[in-house]
Amino acid sequence: MAPVQKPRIELCLENHNARGNQDDNSSSVAKSNIHYNRPHNSVDFALTVVLDPAHVPHINAAGGAAWLPYCVSVRLRYSFLDNPNVSFLGMEGSHGGRACWLKGDEWEKCKQRVARTVEVSGGSSGGERDLSQGRLRIVADNVQKTLHLCLQGLRDGGNGGVTSSPGLT
């Protein structure tokens, strides 16, 4: 029986894929999941969203650790200076995203909804609704809500998502 995971959002500090130089995997750069691009005034990073098990309609966890199906990694870029914004780079899930999303088109629709949510809530105008929380907190909360709404749509027999995303009005 899988341990019950509390839904949460975490900043992923360690790069588990180690795409850097294979001979130099001991360096902090190869192990870091946060990349600062000085010439472009941006920082790339990943958020790990631990999903609410109550929203997960079915799990296909064969061949993986019990907690992995409940996690989705969302890669983002924070660009700063003249026009600060947060943009979507990609999204990965356990078992290629198919632990909770059994159909590839459902996973792709959810990725598109998350990308749109990040675009709207992380843009220079979209995130200014309540900057007292900080732009990243607003984006992270909206990403988590969008993922949960997509899962709820699957569980309720919908098309794998919702017609609108948090922060989109």
C-alpha positions, 0 to 999 in steps of 0.5 A: 500500500502506497504511503499517503502523500500530502498535496504540496509544491516543492522547489526541485533543487537536484537534477536527477537526470544529470544531463551535464558532462558525464565525467564531471557529475560530481560538480555542483553545476551537474547536480543542480536543477537551478540554472542561472543564465546571466546573458539572458537575465533568467533562471530555469528551475523545476517545481515538483507538484505532489498531487492530492491522491483524492483527485487521482482517478487511477494509478498505473505505478507498475515498475516504479516507486509507490510515491512517484505516480503522485508527482509531476515536475513542471520546468519554468523560467523566471526572466527578470529585469525590464519585463519580469515574467515566468514562462513554461518550459515543460512538464514531466510525470512519472512513467512518462506522465501516464501514471495518472493520465492513461491516454497520451492525448489527456496528458498532452491536453493537461500540459497545454492547460498548465502551459496556458496557466503559467503564461497567464499567471506568470506574465508581466500583467497576469501576475500583478493581481497580488504581488504581495505573495510573489509571482512564483507563489501565484504561478505555483498555486495556479499550476497545482490547481490546474493539475488537480482540475485536470485530474478531477476531470479524468476522475469524473469521466470528463475529457481529461481536463477542464474548460478553464484554468485558475487565473484565467478570467 
